[in-house]
């Protein structure tokens, strides 16, 4: 289902609404599937290719570090609850019991926004798309780092392996390339996801999934 709503910070958007499982781990797997698909598709899009070329032209020659600092400096952090708020009343007109689990803005749409805003999953998608456009592939990393629920994955970021060395890329929370929340406090679970291998497209969708895009998007 597509719903058009005006967003005061992101501009006029079309919201694609998808249902997710009630199980938290399955919700994460389904969200990672969508993020991985967005990275694979958008890395070849004109907005991402043009931005990646600009990073290369003005950078230091280290695409991993240059892209990390570019994304960290360009994207503003907003929680999903704030991003979803303008569309939620319209959504609830169609489904009175609806609530928002995740909001995902595609990398190609972040690249076209004058002041892009997202939470950790947006940073974790945008950065790998830009690196992929420069020939550097990344994985997603999910961690359970919230003491209020140690079983639930609560944060996502990227990791890549230039020259066989793992470099974590947490542009939403990390102070520098290589910083990882594992050294900042307790982490109860961690899982790394291959962006090219994730394929959960046949899962049954139960909960509510909402992703925002800067233009009309296709629906699963």
Secondary structure as UniProt FT lines:
FT   STRAND          2..7
FT   TURN            8..10
FT   STRAND          11..20
FT   HELIX           24..42
FT   TURN            43..44
FT   HELIX           46..58
FT   HELIX           63..74
FT   STRAND          76..77
FT   HELIX           80..94
FT   TURN            96..97
FT   STRAND          103..105
FT   HELIX           107..110
FT   TURN            111..112
FT   TURN            114..115
FT   STRAND          117..118
FT   HELIX           120..133
FT   TURN            134..135
FT   STRAND          138..144
FT   TURN            147..148
FT   TURN            150..151
FT   STRAND          155..160
FT   HELIX           162..164
FT   STRAND          167..169
FT   TURN            171..173
FT   TURN            177..178
FT   HELIX           181..183
FT   STRAND          189..194
FT   TURN            195..197
FT   TURN            201..202
FT   STRAND          207..213
//
